[in-house]
């Protein structure tokens, strides 16, 4: 009898547990795929997907990562969205061969459950500053007599220490929140340490290894996670996976927030407006230029821009335009120098994926120099050509006498009727040469060959 009661209680408990884990028919899992550098477009994509994940229907969100890193500001925004999500976010480095380096490591640490596929890796989360002629690269830390790192001495090293300490504090706080290996996380920041999937599981950096999203859901079933301070048991077995694809606006944002694309849009926009202002009524250059300029400015607004660099670029373009209208060597040279310095300073970030390409900058400079050379050549040739418009262009041209009385009459010149005067009497229908113009009165004379023949005949 007692055994029967225990069996009944056990079966009831198992049934209740099975019922609890049995997924509802209308529940599913959302899959977000982040590939490539993390930037403003990635932030908007993840934010929109998490906002669209209704806790009443979405059991969990899988954030599939394959990224070399990206902008620190974008990374922090994604981490904030993950931490504030009412739906569990499962970080998954996949497929095989993928990696979650730099910013990807921080994001993986922020997720409620961290998973990796076999053959993947993570780590190398050290903030890196790219050296340039204006900003020297970071030096390797010197060693003291005991072999430990010396404290940074220079101003650049002091800034590096600040950035590194801030990054360490962030990733350790995420590790403490998710109960993961905080010491290795600090190594990933300070020493650029990396781990394979198996090593990461062994060190407690991730929670599990799965071969695919379906395998991941099977392994997640029954796991407890803490979401916004509440414990929740996942029921993910046999749930449908729905991929959340980025919309056209996010895809467009992903294209134009590439610094090289934004740079080209700015150049095209400025030159389009310059052409429109110099040739009013062309319309097409002005429309295209305005659209490109607005898109370029919007993209730069989303990127970490050094406004001193932007100002130098615009100043350089202004000098080049001034050189076209007022040819001098000084304005053109100063414009090219200002443009180059501004391009070097334009993007204020340490992420290699968001640095301006020297090829693009050099191409823009060559195009500007070529346009400047063509303009100067055209101006030089124009100055040495005879005047083709206005009153001075009429001098030396021929006209036909319409009527004449004494020393005045009317002539037909350039399809128009003009008053004219001459030192001698002329005959209607006679061809004359224009020698000058005063107000609306033409000064004419007989054609030189006709005057010579008349003089010889007399």
Protein Blocks (a to p, Z undefined) as FASTA:
>chain_A
ZZmmmmmmmmmmmmmmmmmmpccfkbccdddddedjddfklmmmmmmmmmmmcfklmmbd
cdddddebdcfklmmmmmmmmmmpcbdcddddddehiacehjlmmmmmmpmbdcddehia
eejjbccddddfklccdddddddfkopacddfblmlmmmmmmmmmmmmmmmmmmmmnopa
fklmmmmmmnopacdfklmmmnomambdcfbfklmmmmmgopacdeehiacdddfehiac
ddddddfklmmmmmmmpmklmmmmmmmmmmmmmmmmmmghklmmmmmmmmmmmmmmmmmm
mpccdfklmmmmmmmmmmmmmmmmmgcfklmmmmmmmmmmmmmmmpgcfbfklcccfklm
mmmmmmmmmmmmmmmmmmmmmmmpccfedjklmgopacddfbdehjaccddeehiacddd
dfbdcdehiacddfbdehjaccddddfklmmmmmmmZZ
